[in-house]
Amino acid sequence: MYQLTIADHHPIVKEGLQHILSDDDFIISNVVVDGKDLNASLEKTVPDLLILELDLPNLQGLSSIKALRRKFAGIKILIFSQHPEEMYALSAIKAGAMGYVGKLAPIKTVRTAIMQVNKGGIYLNTELSSMLAKNENSSNNIAYRYKRLSSRETEVLNMLSSGKRNKDIAQSLDINEKTVSTYKTRLLRKLDAGSLAELIQQARLLQTSDL
């Protein structure tokens, strides 16, 4: 039997995953709803697979993936998140996750991702994989430019696109407002945007783009 740890503060997720995996060799050994509890759980037992929601309380989003990978060598992490794959998946993989599935994905897709990552593979949805392959060398493409963003830049961009102010972003990421302004300047340059409005427009376009 393969052991899973679920790190998610939405109670229905546990029930849903139990249903999806009911006919397979998986057992949910632990469910945590807080980043601090997650670290305590992993210090006791490192599961075969960690299914992680990026918005878990007391967890530093994408940055936490790198931290977990450093602290628990060899851990396999599948992100199962409410955030759209087009906005976070690439950065999550770059940070050390082995797969990314949005919570709007079909049950079959979620199960496929779990199986693939548990076997040591990488999982991204077909549309995103095709988009990346198609535009791998297109430096004028938004998706290509987006790939060049760091994990923290991606987090700041998505918070900006959701309407959060510098103060809110600084508090959420535990950084100061001046640092947030620095990230905004970098984002404007990297995404070749002339204003904050254009930057946000590009971020939202990525959520629906078939480029």
PyMOL commands that set and color helices and strands:
alter all, ss='L'
color gray80, all
select helices_A, chain A and resi 11-20+35-44+61-71+85-95+107-118+126-134+142-147+151-161+166-173+177-190+196-208
alter helices_A, ss='H'
color red, helices_A
select strands_A, chain A and resi 2-7+26-32+49-52+77-81+99-102
alter strands_A, ss='S'
color yellow, strands_A
deselect
rebuild
show_as cartoon
